[in-house]
Amino acid sequence: MTTTPELPIIDLHGSGTRRAICPHDCPDGCAMTVTVEDGRATAVRGDAEHPFTRGGLCVKVNNYVDRVYSPDRVTTPLRRTGPKGSGRFEPISWDEALATVADNFRRVIADHGAEAVMPVSYLGTQGTLNGLNVGDPFFNRMGATVSERTYCDSGASTAYVMSVGPTAGVDPESLVHSRYIVIWACNMISTNLHLWPFVAEAQRRGAKVVVIDPVRHRTAARADWHIPIRPGTDGALAMALIHVITTEGLTDPGYVEQHTLGIDELTERAAGCTPEWAEAETGIPAEDIRTLAREYAAGQPSMIRIGVAIERHSGGGSTVRAISCLPGLVGAWRRPGGGLLALPLWAFPVDWDALSRPDLLPAGTRVVNQFHLGAALAGEIEGPPIHALMVYNSNPVVVCPDQEKVLAGLARDDLFTVVSEQFLTDTALYADIVLPAATQLEQTDVMFSWGHFYIGLNRPSIPPVGEAVSNTELFRRLAAAMGYDDDRLLMSDEELIAAAYDWSAPALQGITPETLAETGWARLNLPGPDEYAPHAEGGFPTPSGRHEFRSGAAAGGDFVLPLFRQGSNEFQPGGEVDPLPRYVPPSGAGGAHPLSLISPKSHAYLNSSYANLPAQQRVQGEPSGWLHPTDAADRRIVDGDLVRVFNDCGEILVKAVVTDEVTRGVVMARMGAWRSQSKGGSTVNAINPTGFADLGHAPIFSDTTVQVERA
């Protein structure tokens, strides 16, 4: 579709009920209704008519009005008046702010070259227009350093595509038909809440629900079987399951023969991966591993839901490759409710190149991963030092590893930093210019989901609060200020909507922006959840058309999907990739740091979003470190003690929570809290490493090892 849609005009100063879609980087993509009185939002509720989200909102957004009208919200452009980090700013006009940003970008480009400018962003909103790729055309046109953003699902996506191709896979709503559900490295009730009712319905119908996780969290507590596992050893368990299934004759021979590739090689690879071998790696009893393999193979249709934590160790990619083999081995793809649930977003016909505009990017532009932001700011990477930074949709001080080096870099007097934000985050405190960002109630966006098959249109419900603008409007203004007269950088929201999707694709048959303006949301034009089994007869979008146990795509080497790197396909990791899955042990060393640290998402925060709001803080509580009673006793730590968690990267101070809900040898410190909430001024990413997993430049946060002592 190339025709610009004509969307109805909304009286933003009137009253009524508006439809909206939650903006956040969460699988659920919740439909919302907004009550507006005389141009002011008075309530945000879940849309009870939406078949997947069904009227519920999580603790993060069920008081969204408080975020929109928070007295702490940034509502006008600000200029720094005190030292970096002091939080001292004065209001200025948009014209003055844009002129300051443009002048500094031009100065840096003239003095050091365009690669001395670096954008830093991720998914503060996951909207198609205002989300991951919104700034890519602007910075690609500039020739700035390409910012590689692989915080979550990059490694898993690379591994998934190598195994089954870019397929949507399972319809999440079809989980009601599953007979055996394995939830692997996913606290669904905290991070994928609206999928749980479908799991619970399957459970009510007799399905067995298994959770594999080092922590007995909210989801594990409601499962039929919780299997605690040592962090980073999931690949050993997956290979042992393959071993049992192939040696005990538990495969679906017909499906394997007709629709898979590489069974002989896979069987040989798994020959030595006995349950006894896996027990030594994972801490899971060998007989439990055999039971899990047998029940999973017999419980058809069986389903595996993997979480983003599954990739966050040295062998994360290989782990996903191994897990991806399991549904093909047992023929789980044959029926609705069977297979592997990872990223249903592949069903959405998004035109990623139209969003990121890689055609504007000068050949040879360097790529820097955001995990290395601290090193980049310290001048430790190849090429010109970073002299200008623009941050939007992200709070890198909290979410990036190497926190102390990031802070030192942001404090440089010769670094010009501009931050687009709704609040003065830990990062915004170091900005030279802060620009006021709109909330979802003040902007237009098209919302896909990476957790269901519904597309939604979000229209503004209220006028902008103060002088806040959407990201799309921000980059239109910046392009004009820089003198970039390319019409493609100045497209209206309606023109961007037309370009962002292939509206003629079969999945969008009968769906247009105009119909979405009427209905708010629509299910993609796919078979219903009672019928949807896209790989019952194979048909995988892989080089062979089969479920590839031996990956043909591996011959091209390691890669990061271009959508995670501004559309750039240059300077890919490459190298040699094993065409078969294998177990890669976690790289974290013991010795002086004998405990494994995991830093999962918080229940009440979305990464670092909402960590500054009182209601969410009350639910989440103060930053804490969870220890098994044996590990605590060995260190003379009791519940409630202030403890120091440290390694060679740094240290954090947290309150000890002594509980058998964590596996022995594991420390859990949830991420998301701001430095102002932390007793020592450091958050958990101060002690997480900056290395990469084996595929997709995924992080290795689950390879972190630490020691804990009373503070």
C-alpha positions in Angstrom: 0.0 0.0 0.0 1.4 3.4 -1.0 -1.7 5.5 -0.6 -1.5 7.8 2.5 -4.4 6.9 4.8 -7.0 9.4 5.7 -7.5 9.0 9.4 -10.5 10.7 11.1 -9.8 13.9 13.0 -10.0 13.6 16.8 -11.2 16.4 19.0 -8.4 16.2 21.5 -10.0 18.9 23.7 -13.3 17.0 23.9 -14.6 14.2 26.1 -15.3 10.5 25.5 -13.6 7.1 25.4 -10.7 6.5 23.1 -9.0 3.3 22.0 -5.2 2.9 22.6 -2.5 0.2 22.7 0.1 -0.2 25.3 3.4 1.1 24.0 5.9 -1.1 25.9 8.4 -3.7 25.0 6.4 -6.6 26.3 4.9 -9.5 24.3 1.3 -8.7 25.3 0.7 -5.4 23.4 -2.4 -4.7 25.5 -5.4 -3.0 24.1 -6.6 -0.1 26.3 -9.4 2.4 26.6 -8.8 5.9 27.7 -11.5 8.0 29.4 -11.1 11.7 28.5 -12.9 14.7 30.1 -12.4 18.1 28.5 -9.1 17.1 26.9 -7.7 15.4 30.1 -7.3 11.7 30.6 -9.0 10.5 33.8 -8.6 6.8 33.5 -6.8 4.1 31.4 -8.3 0.6 31.5 -7.8 -2.6 29.6 -10.1 -3.1 26.6 -12.3 -6.0 27.6 -13.2 -6.7 24.0 -9.7 -7.7 22.9 -9.6 -11.5 22.6 -6.0 -11.8 23.9 -5.5 -9.2 26.5 -9.2 -9.3 27.7 -9.4 -6.1 29.6 -6.5 -6.7 32.0 -3.5 -4.4 32.5 -0.4 -5.2 34.4 1.0 -3.4 37.5 3.3 -1.4 35.2 0.6 0.5 33.4 -2.7 0.1 35.3 -2.1 3.6 36.6 -0.8 5.1 33.4 -2.5 8.4 33.9 -0.2 8.9 36.9 2.7 8.7 34.5 1.2 11.0 31.9 0.5 13.7 34.5 3.4 13.1 36.9 4.7 16.3 38.5 8.2 15.1 37.6 7.5 14.8 33.9 9.7 16.7 31.5 7.3 19.0 29.6 9.7 21.6 28.0 13.2 21.5 26.5 15.9 21.9 29.1 19.4 23.2 29.0 22.0 22.1 31.6 23.1 24.8 34.0 25.2 22.8 36.5 27.8 20.1 36.4 27.0 17.0 34.5 25.0 14.6 36.7 23.8 17.4 39.0 20.3 17.6 37.6 20.4 21.4 37.3 18.6 22.6 34.2 16.7 25.6 32.9 13.8 25.7 30.4 14.5 26.9 26.9 12.4 27.1 23.7 12.2 24.3 21.1 13.9 26.6 18.5 16.8 27.2 20.9 17.1 23.5 21.7 17.0 22.4 18.1 19.6 25.1 17.1 21.9 24.0 19.9 21.6 20.3 18.9 22.2 21.0 15.2 25.1 23.3 15.9 26.8 20.8 18.1 26.2 17.9 15.6 27.7 20.1 12.8 30.7 21.1 14.9 31.5 17.5 15.8 31.1 16.3 12.2 33.3 19.1 11.0 36.0 18.4 13.6 35.9 14.6 13.9 33.7 13.2 11.2 30.1 11.9 11.3 31.1 8.6 13.1 32.0 10.7 16.1 28.2 11.0 16.6 26.4 8.0 18.1 22.7 7.3 18.7 21.7 5.2 21.7 18.2 3.8 21.7 16.2 0.7 22.2 12.5 -0.1 23.0 11.2 2.5 25.5 8.3 2.1 23.1 7.9 -0.8 20.7 5.6 1.1 18.3 6.3 0.6 14.7 6.6 4.3 14.1 8.1 5.6 17.3 10.0 2.5 18.4 13.2 0.6 17.5 13.9 2.2 14.1 12.4 5.7 14.4 15.8 7.5 14.4 17.6 5.2 12.0 16.8 7.2 8.8 18.1 10.5 10.4 21.4 9.0 11.7 21.9 6.9 8.5 21.6 10.1 6.5 24.1 11.7 8.8 26.6 8.8 8.5 26.8 8.5 12.3 28.1 5.4 14.0 25.6 2.6 13.7 24.3 1.6 17.1 23.8 -2.2 17.4 21.1 -3.0 19.9 21.1 -6.6 21.0 19.7 -6.4 24.5 17.1 -9.2 24.0 16.1 -11.8 21.5 18.9 -11.0 19.0 20.8 -14.2 19.7 17.6 -16.2 20.1 16.3 -14.8 16.8 19.5 -15.7 15.0 19.4 -19.2 16.3 15.6 -19.5 15.6 16.0 -18.4 12.0 18.9 -20.8 11.5 16.7 -23.7 12.7 13.1 -23.0 11.5 13.4 -19.7 9.5 11.5 -16.5 10.1 8.2 -18.2 10.9 5.6 -16.9 13.3 5.3 -20.5 14.5 2.6 -21.1 17.1 -0.5 -19.0 17.7 -0.3 -18.2 21.4 -4.0 -18.5 21.7 -3.8 -22.1 20.6 -2.0 -23.0 23.8 -5.4 -24.0 25.2 -5.0 -27.1 23.0 -1.6 -28.1 24.3 -1.3 -31.2 26.3 2.2 -30.6 27.7 3.6 -27.1 28.1 7.2 -26.3 29.0 7.9 -22.7 30.0 11.6 -22.3 29.8 13.5 -19.3 31.3 10.3 -17.2 31.4 8.5 -15.7 34.4 5.3 -15.5 32.4 3.1 -14.0 35.1 5.5 -11.1 35.5 6.6 -10.5 31.9 4.0 -12.1 29.6 0.9 -11.9 31.8 -1.8 -12.3 29.3 -0.5 -15.6 27.9 -1.0 -17.2 31.3 -4.8 -17.6 31.1 -4.4 -19.7 27.9 -1.8 -21.8 29.8 -4.1 -22.1 32.8 -7.0 -23.1 30.6 -4.9 -25.9 29.1 -3.9 -26.9 32.6 -7.6 -27.0 33.5 -8.2 -29.3 30.6 -5.5 -31.7 31.8 -2.3 -30.4 30.4 0.8 -30.6 32.5 2.8 -27.3 32.9 6.5 -27.5 33.5 8.7 -24.5 34.4 12.5 -24.7 33.9 14.2 -21.8 35.8 16.8 -21.2 38.6 14.1 -19.4 40.5 10.7 -20.6 41.9 9.0 -17.4 40.8 5.3 -16.5 40.4 4.9 -18.7 37.3 6.9 -21.6 38.7 4.8 -21.6 41.8 1.6 -22.2 39.7 3.2 -24.9 37.5 2.7 -28.6 38.0 6.4 -29.2 38.0 9.3 -26.7 38.7 12.7 -27.9 37.5 15.5 -25.7 39.0 18.5 -25.5 36.8 22.0 -23.9 37.2 22.2 -20.7 35.1 23.7 -21.1 31.7 23.4 -24.9 31.5 20.1 -25.0 29.6 21.9 -26.2 26.5 23.1 -29.3 28.4 19.5 -30.1 29.4 18.3 -29.6 25.8 21.0 -31.9 24.4 20.2 -34.6 27.0 16.5 -34.4 26.0 17.5 -34.9 22.4 19.6 -37.9 23.6 16.7 -39.6 25.4 14.2 -38.9 22.6 16.5 -40.3 19.9 17.9 -43.3 21.8 14.6 -44.4 23.3 12.7 -44.3 20.0 10.4 -41.4 21.1 10.6 -39.5 17.8 7.8 -39.1 15.3 9.5 -41.0 12.5 7.2 -39.8 9.7 7.5 -36.2 10.6 11.3 -36.5 11.0 11.7 -38.2 7.7 9.4 -35.9 5.7 9.9 -32.5 7.3 13.3 -32.3 9.0 17.0 -32.2 7.9 20.0 -33.7 9.7 18.5 -36.3 12.0 21.5 -38.7 11.7 24.0 -36.0 12.5 21.9 -34.7 15.4 21.6 -38.2 16.8 25.3 -38.6 16.6 26.0 -35.2 18.2 23.7 -36.0 21.2 25.1 -39.6 21.6 27.3 -38.6 24.5 24.8 -36.2 26.1 23.4 -38.7 28.6 21.1 -37.6 31.5 24.0 -38.5 33.9 26.3 -36.1 32.0 23.6 -33.4 32.0 23.0 -33.9 35.7 26.6 -33.0 36.5 26.2 -29.8 34.4 22.7 -28.7 35.3 22.1 -30.0 38.8 18.9 -31.8 37.6 18.7 -35.4 38.6 19.2 -37.8 35.6 15.8 -39.5 36.2 14.0 -36.2 36.1 15.6 -35.5 32.7 14.4 -38.9 31.4 10.9 -38.2 32.8 10.8 -34.8 31.2 11.9 -36.2 27.8 9.4 -39.0 27.9 6.5 -36.9 29.0 7.2 -34.2 26.5 7.4 -36.7 23.6 4.2 -38.4 24.6 2.2 -35.3 25.5 1.2 -34.2 22.0 0.6 -31.6 21.1 3.5 -30.4 23.2 4.6 -26.8 23.5 7.8 -25.0 24.5 7.7 -21.3 25.4 11.1 -19.8 25.7 11.9 -16.5 27.4 14.6 -14.0 26.5 16.8 -15.1 29.4 17.5 -18.3 27.5 20.1 -16.6 25.3 22.0 -14.7 28.0 25.0 -16.8 28.4 28.0 -17.9 26.3 26.1 -20.8 24.6 22.8 -19.0 24.4 22.5 -19.3 20.6 23.4 -23.0 20.7 20.9 -23.5 23.5 18.1 -22.1 21.4 19.2 -24.2 18.4 19.0 -27.3 20.6 15.6 -26.5 22.0 14.4 -25.7 18.5 15.1 -29.3 17.5 12.7 -30.8 20.1 9.3 -30.0 18.4 10.6 -31.4 15.1 11.8 -34.6 16.7 8.5 -35.4 18.3 6.2 -34.0 15.6 4.8 -31.3 17.9 4.2 -29.1 14.9 1.5 -31.3 13.5 -1.4 -29.9 15.5 -2.6 -26.5 16.9 -1.0 -26.0 20.3 2.2 -27.8 19.3 5.6 -26.4 18.5 7.9 -23.6 19.8 6.7 -20.2 20.8 9.3 -17.5 20.4 8.4 -14.5 18.3 5.0 -14.4 16.6 6.0 -11.0 15.2 7.3 -12.8 12.0 3.6 -12.9 11.0 3.4 -9.1 10.6 4.3 -7.9 7.2 6.5 -5.0 8.4 8.8 -3.3 5.9 11.9 -3.0 8.1 13.9 -1.3 5.3 11.3 1.4 4.9 11.5 2.1 8.6 15.3 2.1 9.0 16.3 3.3 5.5 19.7 1.4 5.1 19.9 2.9 1.6 20.8 6.2 3.3 23.7 4.7 5.2 27.2 5.4 3.7 29.1 2.3 2.9 31.7 1.3 5.5 30.0 3.1 8.4 31.2 1.5 11.6 29.0 -0.5 13.9 29.3 -0.3 17.7 27.3 -2.5 20.0 25.6 -0.7 22.9 27.1 -3.1 25.4 30.4 -1.4 24.6 29.1 2.1 25.1 31.4 2.6 28.1 34.4 1.6 26.0 33.2 3.8 23.1 32.9 6.8 25.4 36.3 6.1 26.8 37.9 6.1 23.3 38.7 2.4 23.5 37.2 1.4 20.1 38.5 1.6 16.6 37.8 4.9 14.8 37.1 8.4 16.0 36.2 8.9 19.6 32.5 9.7 20.4 32.0 13.4 20.8 28.2 13.6 20.5 25.6 11.3 21.8 21.8 11.2 21.3 19.8 9.0 23.6 16.1 8.2 23.1 13.8 5.3 24.0 16.5 4.2 26.5 18.2 4.8 29.8 21.7 3.4 29.2 23.1 4.2 32.6 20.7 1.6 34.1 20.4 -0.9 31.2 24.0 -1.0 29.8 26.7 -3.1 31.4 30.0 -1.5 32.5 28.0 1.1 34.4 31.0 2.9 36.0 32.7 3.4 32.6 29.4 4.6 31.1 29.0 7.2 33.8 32.6 8.3 33.5 32.1 8.8 29.8 28.8 10.7 30.2 30.7 13.1 32.6 33.2 14.1 30.0 33.1 17.9 29.4 34.0 17.4 25.7 31.0 15.2 25.1 27.8 16.8 23.9 24.8 14.7 25.0 21.1 15.2 24.1 18.4 13.0 25.6 14.8 12.8 24.6 12.8 11.7 27.7 9.7 11.8 29.7 11.6 12.0 33.0 15.0 13.0 34.3 16.4 9.5 34.3 19.9 8.6 35.5 21.1 9.2 31.9 19.2 12.5 31.4 20.9 13.9 34.4 24.1 14.0 32.3 22.6 15.6 29.2 23.4 19.0 27.9 20.0 19.2 26.3 16.9 17.3 27.4 13.9 17.2 25.0 10.3 16.4 26.2 9.0 13.1 24.8 5.3 12.3 24.4 3.6 9.4 26.1 1.4 6.9 24.2 -1.7 9.0 25.0 -0.3 11.9 23.0 0.9 10.2 19.8 0.0 8.1 16.8 1.5 4.6 16.2 0.8 1.2 14.7 1.4 -1.5 17.2 2.4 -5.1 16.4 3.1 -7.6 19.1 5.8 -10.2 19.6 3.3 -12.1 21.7 0.1 -12.4 19.7 -1.4 -12.0 16.2 -3.3 -8.7 16.7 -2.3 -5.4 15.0 -3.5 -2.1 16.6 -3.7 1.6 15.8 -3.0 4.0 18.6 -4.3 7.5 18.1 -3.8 10.5 20.4 -6.3 10.7 23.2 -5.2 14.0 24.6 -3.2 17.1 23.5 0.5 16.9 24.3 1.3 17.7 27.9 3.4 20.8 27.8 5.6 20.9 24.7 6.2 17.1 24.5 6.5 15.6 21.0 6.4 12.1 19.6 9.7 10.6 18.3 8.5 10.9 14.7 7.9 14.6 15.2 11.3 15.0 17.0 13.2 13.5 14.1 11.3 15.6 11.6 12.3 18.7 13.5 15.9 17.5 13.8 16.1 16.7 10.1 14.8 20.2 9.3 17.3 21.8 11.7 20.2 19.9 10.1 19.1 21.0 6.6 18.2 17.5 5.5 15.7 18.3 2.9 15.1 14.7 1.8 11.3 14.3 1.8 11.7 10.8 3.1 13.0 12.2 6.4 10.0 14.6 6.7 7.2 12.1 6.2 4.0 12.6 8.2 2.8 9.9 10.6 0.2 8.9 8.0 2.8 8.6 5.3 5.0 6.5 7.7 2.0 4.2 8.4 1.5 3.6 4.7 5.2 2.8 4.2 5.8 0.7 7.3 3.6 -2.3 6.3 2.8 -4.2 3.2 -0.9 -3.4 3.4 -1.5 -5.6 0.4 -0.1 -8.7 2.1 -2.5 -11.7 2.7 -2.1 -11.3 6.5 -3.5 -7.8 6.2 -6.3 -8.7 3.8 -9.4 -6.7 4.9 -7.3 -4.6 7.4 -6.4 -1.0 6.6 -5.4 2.0 8.7 -8.9 3.3 8.2 -10.5 0.2 9.5 -8.2 0.1 12.4 -9.2 3.7 13.2 -12.7 2.4 13.6 -12.0 -0.9 15.5 -8.7 -0.1 17.3 -7.3 -3.5 16.6 -7.7 -6.5 14.4 -6.4 -10.1 14.2 -4.2 -10.8 11.3 -5.9 -12.6 8.5 -4.7 -16.1 9.6 -6.5 -19.3 10.5 -8.0 -19.2 14.0 -6.2 -20.6 17.0 -8.3 -23.9 16.7 -6.9 -24.5 13.2 -3.5 -22.7 13.0 -0.7 -25.3 12.6 1.4 -23.7 9.8 4.0 -26.5 9.8 1.8 -29.6 10.1 3.1 -30.5 6.6 6.5 -28.8 7.0 6.8 -25.7 4.8 9.5 -24.0 6.9 11.0 -20.8 5.5 14.5 -22.3 5.6 16.9 -22.9 2.7 15.7 -26.6 2.5 12.0 -25.9 3.4 12.5 -28.2 6.3 13.0 -27.9 10.0 16.8 -27.9 10.0 18.6 -29.8 12.7 21.6 -29.2 10.5 21.4 -25.6 9.6 22.1 -24.5 6.1 22.1 -20.8 7.1 25.0 -21.5 9.5 27.3 -21.6 6.5 27.0 -17.9 6.3 28.5 -17.4 9.8 27.1 -15.6 12.8 24.8 -12.6 12.1 22.7 -9.9 13.9 19.4 -9.3 12.2 19.7 -5.9 10.4 16.6 -4.5 12.2 18.8 -4.5 15.4 21.5 -2.5 13.7 19.8 0.4 11.8 19.4 -1.9 8.8 23.1 -2.3 8.3 24.3 -5.6 7.1 28.0 -4.7 7.1 30.6 -5.8 9.7 28.5 -8.8 10.7 30.2 -11.1 13.3 30.7 -13.8 10.7 33.1 -16.5 11.7 32.5 -20.3 11.7 29.2 -21.5 13.1 28.6 -25.1 13.9 25.7 -26.3 11.7 24.5 -28.6 14.6 23.5 -27.6 18.1 25.9 -28.2 20.9 26.5 -27.4 24.5 28.6 -24.4 25.3 29.3 -24.2 29.1 28.9 -20.8 30.8 32.1 -18.8 30.7 31.9 -17.4 34.2 34.7 -18.6 36.4 34.3 -19.5 40.1 37.2 -19.2 42.5 37.0 -15.9 44.3 33.5 -15.4 42.9 31.7 -18.7 43.3 28.1 -17.7 43.0 26.1 -17.3 39.8 24.3 -14.0 39.4 21.1 -13.7 37.5 19.4 -10.3 36.9 15.9 -10.9 35.6 13.2 -8.3 34.8 11.3 -6.8 37.7 7.6 -7.5 38.3 6.6 -3.8 38.5 9.1 -2.2 36.2 9.6 -2.5 32.4 13.4 -2.5 32.3 14.0 0.9 33.9 10.6 2.4 33.0 8.3 3.0 36.0 11.1 2.6 38.5 10.7 6.3 39.5 7.0 6.1 40.1 5.8 5.6 43.8 3.0 3.0 43.1 5.4 0.7 41.2 8.1 1.2 43.8 5.7 0.1 46.5 5.0 -3.1 44.6 8.5 -3.9 43.7 10.2 -3.0 47.0 13.8 -2.0 47.5 16.6 -3.5 45.5 17.5 -6.9 46.9 19.7 -9.9 46.5 18.1 -13.3 46.9 20.2 -16.1 48.4 19.6 -19.8 49.1 19.6 -20.4 52.9 22.7 -22.6 52.7 24.7 -19.9 50.8 23.5 -17.3 53.3 24.5 -19.4 56.3 27.9 -20.1 54.8 28.4 -16.3 54.8 26.7 -15.6 58.1 24.0 -13.6 56.3 20.5 -13.4 57.6 17.4 -12.1 56.0 17.3 -8.3 55.8 21.1 -7.8 56.1 22.7 -5.2 53.8 25.0 -7.2 51.6 27.8 -6.4 49.2 27.5 -8.3 45.9 30.8 -7.9 43.9 33.2 -9.2 41.3 36.0 -7.7 39.3 33.6 -5.4 37.4 32.3 -3.6 40.5 29.8 -4.0 43.4 26.3 -3.3 44.5 24.7 -3.0 47.9 21.3 -4.6 48.3 19.1 -6.1 51.0 19.5 -9.8 51.5 16.4 -12.0 50.9 17.2 -15.5 52.2 14.8 -18.0 50.5 14.8 -21.5 49.0 13.0 -20.0 46.0 16.4 -19.6 44.4 18.7 -22.5 43.6 21.7 -23.1 45.7 24.7 -21.4 44.2 22.6 -18.6 42.7 22.1 -14.9 43.6 19.2 -13.1 42.0 19.2 -9.3 41.8 16.4 -8.0 39.6 17.2 -5.2 37.1 15.4 -1.9 36.6 16.0 0.2 39.7 17.5 3.6 39.2 20.7 4.6 41.0 18.8 6.9 43.3 17.1 3.8 44.7 20.4 2.0 45.3 22.2 2.3 48.5 25.7 2.3 46.9 24.7 4.3 43.9 25.2 1.3 41.5 22.7 -1.0 40.0 23.1 -4.6 38.9 24.5 -3.9 35.5 27.6 -2.4 37.3 28.6 -6.1 37.8 27.4 -7.6 34.5 30.0 -8.3 31.7 30.1 -6.8 28.3 30.9 -9.9 26.3 28.8 -11.6 23.6 27.1 -15.0 23.5 27.9 -17.4 20.6 25.2 -16.1 18.2 23.6 -12.7 17.4 25.8 -10.7 19.8 23.4 -11.6 22.7 24.5 -10.5 26.2 26.1 -13.0 28.7 24.5 -11.5 31.8 23.7 -15.0 33.1 27.4 -15.9 33.0 28.1 -13.4 35.8 29.8 -14.8 38.9 30.0 -13.0 42.2 30.8 -13.2 45.8 28.5 -11.9 48.6 29.3 -10.6 52.0 27.7 -8.6 54.7 28.2 -4.9 54.1 
